[in-house]
Amino acid sequence: MSRIAVIGSGISGLVCARDLMLLGHEVVVFEKSRSLGGRCATRKWRDHIVDHGAQYFTASTETFLKEIRDLLGDNLCILDGSVVDELGNVIQATAGVRYYNRQGNNRTGSALARDLNVQREVLVESIERGEGPTWKVCDDYFDAVVLTAPWPQTAKLLGESSVAPEFVPCLTAFFEYTGKWAGQSQDQYAVSIRDSSALHYGVLLLWTTL
């Protein structure tokens, strides 16, 4: 059995940690923030649960779909509303069906973290070679380290000075209004607007009457 440190509690880090644990290894996950799930980010806003990170996911294989059903149970839901472009054309999902977690997509991270040793609010600022084939992470020693953080953080930990990749800017905004429904259709989930600029964004449609 090996002691393995996993840096980052996004979906990839948590899946990796779970698989390593099931293989019999001792695993410690380090997460710099309080929440789990990485880009599956969810915020409780007024009386709404709003996924302002990944708003849905698809399942292209039956194996993955079974795994996610076993993980989420009744909280796994199908997104019925369509996603359209600025001209009203429906944008089909790559795998045919869009799914989401009824409790918020970041709760998928919490479900993956069951039985895992996750150290939250711990910022890993360096990784050092220990004595022999070990690595020092936050004053603890491990046989191996798995880095799952975004490339800029990973490159810093590795001492890399290569140019960081370009990121597409993303803007998320929450809106709430009073009165009667004023949108195009309650059958639509979101409008995805793309133009020739670098900013690509989606507009989430919320229906609220106070």
C-alpha positions as CSV (number, residue, x, y, z in Angstrom):
1,M,0.0,0.0,0.0
2,S,1.3,3.5,-0.9
3,R,0.5,6.9,0.6
4,I,-0.6,9.2,-2.2
5,A,-1.4,12.9,-2.2
6,V,-3.9,14.3,-4.7
7,I,-3.8,18.0,-5.2
8,G,-7.2,19.4,-6.1
9,S,-10.7,18.2,-5.4
10,G,-12.2,18.8,-8.8
11,I,-14.1,15.9,-10.4
12,S,-10.9,14.4,-11.9
13,G,-9.0,14.6,-8.6
14,L,-11.9,13.0,-6.6
15,V,-12.4,10.2,-9.2
16,C,-8.7,9.5,-9.2
17,A,-8.6,9.5,-5.3
18,R,-11.6,7.1,-5.1
19,D,-10.1,4.7,-7.5
20,L,-6.7,4.7,-5.7
21,M,-8.5,4.2,-2.4
22,L,-10.5,1.2,-3.8
23,L,-7.1,-0.3,-4.9
24,G,-6.0,-0.2,-1.3
25,H,-3.9,2.9,-1.2
26,E,-3.9,5.5,1.6
27,V,-5.0,8.8,-0.1
28,V,-5.1,12.4,1.1
29,V,-6.8,15.0,-1.0
30,F,-5.7,18.6,-0.6
31,E,-8.2,21.4,-1.5
32,K,-7.5,25.1,-1.2
33,S,-11.1,26.2,-0.8
34,R,-14.0,25.0,1.3
35,S,-16.1,23.5,-1.5
36,L,-15.6,20.4,-3.6
37,G,-16.1,19.7,-7.2
38,G,-13.9,22.3,-8.9
39,R,-15.6,23.7,-11.9
40,C,-18.9,22.1,-10.8
41,A,-19.6,25.2,-8.9
42,T,-23.0,25.9,-7.2
43,R,-24.3,28.8,-5.2
44,K,-27.4,29.1,-3.0
45,W,-28.8,32.5,-4.1
46,R,-32.0,33.6,-2.4
47,D,-34.3,30.6,-2.8
48,H,-32.5,29.3,-5.9
49,I,-29.8,26.7,-6.3
50,V,-27.7,28.1,-9.2
51,D,-25.0,26.1,-11.0
52,H,-22.7,28.9,-12.1
53,G,-20.0,26.5,-13.2
54,A,-20.8,23.4,-15.1
55,Q,-24.6,23.6,-15.5
56,Y,-25.1,20.1,-16.8
57,F,-23.2,17.0,-18.0
58,T,-23.7,14.3,-20.6
59,A,-23.0,10.6,-20.5
60,S,-21.7,9.0,-23.7
61,T,-21.4,5.4,-22.3
62,E,-23.6,3.1,-20.3
63,T,-20.8,2.4,-17.9
64,F,-20.5,6.1,-16.9
65,L,-24.2,6.5,-16.7
66,K,-24.5,3.5,-14.3
67,E,-21.7,5.0,-12.2
68,I,-23.4,8.4,-11.9
69,R,-26.8,6.8,-11.2
70,D,-25.3,4.7,-8.4
71,L,-23.5,7.9,-7.1
72,L,-26.4,10.3,-7.2
73,G,-29.5,8.1,-7.0
74,D,-32.8,10.1,-7.2
75,N,-30.8,13.4,-7.4
76,L,-29.8,12.6,-11.0
77,C,-32.2,14.5,-13.2
78,I,-32.6,15.1,-16.9
79,L,-32.5,18.7,-18.1
80,D,-35.7,19.0,-20.2
81,G,-35.5,22.6,-21.3
82,S,-33.6,23.2,-24.5
83,V,-30.5,25.2,-25.0
84,V,-30.8,27.6,-28.0
85,D,-28.5,30.0,-29.8
86,E,-29.2,33.7,-30.3
87,L,-31.4,32.9,-33.3
88,G,-33.5,30.4,-31.5
89,N,-32.0,27.3,-33.0
90,V,-31.8,24.4,-30.6
91,I,-28.2,23.3,-29.8
92,Q,-28.2,19.5,-29.4
93,A,-26.2,17.9,-26.6
94,T,-23.2,15.9,-27.8
95,A,-24.4,12.8,-26.1
96,G,-28.1,13.3,-26.6
97,V,-29.2,13.9,-23.0
98,R,-28.2,16.5,-20.5
99,Y,-28.1,15.6,-16.8
100,Y,-27.8,17.6,-13.6
101,N,-27.7,17.0,-9.9
102,R,-31.0,18.2,-8.2
103,Q,-29.0,19.3,-5.2
104,G,-26.6,21.4,-7.2
105,N,-23.8,20.0,-9.4
106,N,-21.1,20.7,-6.8
107,R,-22.8,18.1,-4.6
108,T,-21.5,15.6,-7.1
109,G,-18.1,16.4,-5.7
110,S,-19.4,15.8,-2.2
111,A,-20.8,12.5,-3.2
112,L,-17.5,11.5,-4.8
113,A,-15.6,12.5,-1.6
114,R,-17.5,10.1,0.6
115,D,-15.1,8.1,2.7
116,L,-12.1,10.1,1.4
117,N,-9.7,12.0,3.5
118,V,-10.1,15.5,2.1
119,Q,-8.1,18.4,3.7
120,R,-10.1,21.5,2.9
121,E,-8.8,25.1,2.9
122,V,-5.2,23.9,2.6
123,L,-3.1,25.7,0.0
124,V,-0.3,23.6,-1.3
125,E,2.5,26.1,-2.1
126,S,5.3,23.7,-2.8
127,I,6.2,20.0,-3.4
128,E,9.6,18.9,-2.3
129,R,11.5,15.7,-2.8
130,G,11.9,13.9,0.5
131,E,14.4,11.3,1.6
132,G,14.4,8.3,-0.7
133,P,11.4,7.9,-3.1
134,T,9.1,10.2,-1.1
135,W,7.5,13.6,-1.6
136,K,6.9,16.3,1.0
137,V,3.5,18.0,0.8
138,C,2.4,20.3,3.7
139,D,4.9,18.8,6.2
140,D,3.7,15.2,5.4
141,Y,5.4,12.6,3.3
142,F,3.9,10.6,0.4
143,D,5.1,7.9,-2.0
144,A,3.5,9.7,-4.9
145,V,1.7,12.9,-5.8
146,V,-1.1,13.4,-8.3
147,L,-1.6,17.0,-9.6
148,T,-5.1,17.8,-10.9
149,A,-5.2,21.6,-10.4
150,P,-5.4,23.9,-13.5
151,W,-2.2,24.2,-15.4
152,P,-1.0,27.6,-13.9
153,Q,-1.1,26.2,-10.4
154,T,0.4,22.9,-11.5
155,A,3.2,24.6,-13.4
156,K,4.1,26.6,-10.4
157,L,4.2,23.5,-8.1
158,L,6.5,21.8,-10.7
159,G,8.7,24.9,-11.1
160,E,7.8,25.2,-14.7
161,S,8.2,28.6,-16.4
162,S,6.4,27.8,-19.6
163,V,3.8,30.1,-21.0
164,A,0.4,29.6,-19.5
165,P,-2.4,28.5,-21.9
166,E,-5.0,31.0,-23.0
167,F,-8.3,30.9,-21.2
168,V,-11.6,31.9,-22.7
169,P,-13.1,34.6,-20.5
170,C,-16.4,33.6,-18.7
171,L,-19.0,35.8,-17.2
172,T,-21.7,34.6,-14.8
173,A,-24.5,36.8,-13.7
174,F,-27.7,36.1,-11.6
175,F,-30.9,38.0,-12.4
176,E,-34.2,38.0,-10.6
177,Y,-37.3,40.0,-11.5
178,T,-40.8,40.5,-10.3
179,G,-44.1,40.2,-12.1
180,K,-45.2,38.0,-15.0
181,W,-43.0,35.8,-17.1
182,A,-41.2,38.0,-19.7
183,G,-39.0,35.6,-21.4
184,Q,-39.3,33.8,-24.8
185,S,-40.5,30.5,-23.5
186,Q,-40.4,28.5,-20.3
187,D,-39.4,25.5,-22.4
188,Q,-36.0,26.9,-22.9
189,Y,-33.2,26.4,-20.3
190,A,-30.6,28.8,-21.6
191,V,-29.5,30.9,-24.6
192,S,-25.9,30.5,-25.7
193,I,-24.5,33.6,-27.4
194,R,-21.3,33.5,-29.4
195,D,-19.8,36.3,-31.5
196,S,-16.5,37.1,-33.1
197,S,-15.0,38.4,-29.8
198,A,-13.1,36.4,-27.2
199,L,-16.0,36.4,-24.8
200,H,-18.3,33.4,-25.1
201,Y,-21.1,33.2,-22.6
202,G,-24.4,31.6,-21.8
203,V,-27.5,33.3,-20.3
204,L,-29.3,31.2,-17.7
205,L,-33.1,31.9,-17.8
206,L,-34.7,32.0,-14.3
207,W,-38.4,32.2,-13.8
208,T,-39.4,34.0,-10.6
209,T,-42.6,35.7,-9.5
210,L,-42.6,37.4,-6.2
